[in-house]
Amino acid sequence: MAQPLTYDLIRAQVAELLYLEPAELGDTDNLFDAGLDSVRLIGLIERWKSHGATVGFVDLAEAPTLTAWWPLLAPRPAP
């Protein structure tokens, strides 16, 4: 398995798809308004699953901001 996800890694990967610098993405910016589309979101989810994330498309699409995504994507301690 790849390294665990970090907030900065998520921001960087989203920014890369949107042809932005990570600093250009605000924590509460609507990522769909910034140019993210459903196909790219699906690609991100697949990439993040390789890091251990278990989130689904609908969970992220309902609130498309970095702030809303982080609690869903943050690594969880093993039980």
Buried (B, 14 or more C-beta within 10 A) or exposed (E): EEEEBBBEBBBBBBBEBBEBEBEEBEEEBEBBEBEBEEEBBEEBBEBBEEBBBEBEEEBBBEEBBBEBBBEBBEEEEEE
